[in-house]
Structure formats: structure tokens, C-alpha cells
Amino acid sequence: MINLINMILNVHKFVKHEWKKEVPKRWRNLGTWRYVTTFKYCYPNIPSILTEQYGLRWKDKLIIYVTKEITTPKFRRYRTKFKKVFHGSLKSYKAYLREFMKSRKRDRLNFG
């Protein structure tokens, strides 16, 4: 029997490299995705938490991954592969999250 414990959200932020020397134009916009934080549940106030506690700005680029933590007879806690669910700015993530919560609430009302 497989039990779903929770869904986990991983937040990564895009950070441009700060070059010490002059570099060619084609490499100036290179950067990496840095890990910011993990949320155990999908809260509606995640964007405000990211701005207040982690210092993100509304124009920062984000990638949001989701994974499920389950228990199986052989493994006590097992995480599935990470799945990318959102890519964009923090402001657009707030709108995406609002629509996601509305659809989830609508599904619960129609199901029951």
C-alpha cells in the first residue's frame, strides 16, 4: 500500500554571474539557478513569504518544482522525481497560484 504524505515545492531563483573581467557580449547574460527554499505544502501566501523573508523582488525569475513524498512497504519515505510546474517572475507566480487555488477549490466542490 502506498500512502501520499505530502507535496513538496522547491523554489529556485535565477542569478546572473558577476564577471571580474570584461567578457564577450554573448556571455554577459549567463547565470545559474540558485536554490532558495522548500515548502512542505502549497500555501496561498508563498509569494509574500518569499518577498519578506527571503528578499526576493517581484521581477525575479523563478522555477518551481514539485515532488511527492510517499511511503511504500519497502521504503519509509520516498520522493518521486522533480517536476517543473512553473517558470517566470514572482509576480506572475502569484497570479498562477491564485488560479491554481481557485481550480482546486472548484474541484473539491464538484467532487463532494
C-alpha positions in Angstrom: 0.0 0.0 0.0 1.3 3.4 -1.0 0.5 6.5 1.1 1.0 10.0 0.0 2.5 12.0 2.8 2.8 15.5 1.2 3.7 17.5 -1.8 6.9 19.5 -1.6 7.7 22.7 -3.5 11.3 23.7 -4.4 11.9 27.3 -5.3 15.0 28.3 -7.4 16.0 31.9 -8.4 17.9 33.0 -11.5 21.1 34.8 -10.6 23.4 36.4 -13.2 27.2 35.9 -13.0 29.2 38.9 -11.8 32.2 38.9 -14.0 35.5 40.3 -12.7 37.0 40.8 -16.2 35.5 42.1 -19.4 33.7 39.3 -21.3 32.3 39.0 -24.8 28.7 40.2 -25.3 27.3 36.7 -25.9 28.3 35.6 -22.3 27.2 38.7 -20.3 23.7 37.3 -19.6 24.8 33.9 -18.4 23.7 32.9 -15.0 22.6 29.9 -12.8 19.6 28.8 -10.9 20.1 29.0 -7.2 18.1 27.1 -4.6 16.0 29.5 -2.4 13.8 27.3 -0.1 11.4 24.4 0.1 7.8 24.5 1.2 6.1 21.4 2.5 2.6 22.4 1.4 1.2 24.8 -1.2 0.2 27.9 0.7 -1.6 30.8 -0.9 0.8 33.3 0.7 4.0 31.9 -0.6 4.8 35.0 -2.8 4.6 37.3 0.2 6.8 34.9 2.3 9.4 35.0 -0.5 9.5 38.8 -0.6 9.5 39.4 3.1 11.7 36.6 4.5 14.0 35.7 1.5 14.4 39.2 0.0 13.1 38.3 -3.5 11.8 41.1 -5.7 8.6 40.8 -7.8 10.7 40.9 -11.1 13.0 38.0 -10.1 12.8 34.9 -12.3 11.8 31.7 -10.6 11.5 28.0 -11.3 9.1 26.0 -9.1 9.5 22.2 -8.9 7.1 19.9 -7.2 7.7 16.4 -5.9 5.6 13.9 -3.8 6.8 12.2 -0.7 5.2 8.8 -0.3 5.7 5.7 1.8 5.9 2.3 0.4 6.3 -1.1 2.1 10.0 -1.2 1.2 10.9 2.4 1.8 9.8 4.5 4.7 10.0 7.9 2.9 10.4 8.0 -0.9 10.4 11.1 -3.1 9.3 11.0 -6.7 11.2 12.8 -9.4 11.0 16.6 -9.5 8.5 18.0 -12.0 8.7 21.6 -13.2 5.3 23.3 -12.7 6.1 27.0 -13.1 8.7 29.2 -14.8 8.5 33.0 -14.7 8.6 36.1 -12.5 7.4 36.1 -8.9 4.5 38.5 -9.9 3.2 36.0 -12.5 3.7 33.2 -9.9 1.3 35.0 -7.6 -1.4 35.0 -10.4 -0.7 31.4 -11.2 -1.0 30.4 -7.6 -4.3 32.2 -7.3 -5.7 30.4 -10.3 -4.4 27.1 -9.0 -6.1 27.6 -5.6 -9.4 28.5 -7.3 -9.4 25.5 -9.5 -8.5 23.2 -6.6 -11.4 24.7 -4.6 -13.7 24.2 -7.6 -12.6 20.6 -8.0 -13.3 19.9 -4.3 -16.8 21.4 -4.5 -17.7 19.4 -7.7 -16.2 16.2 -6.3 -18.1 16.2 -3.0 
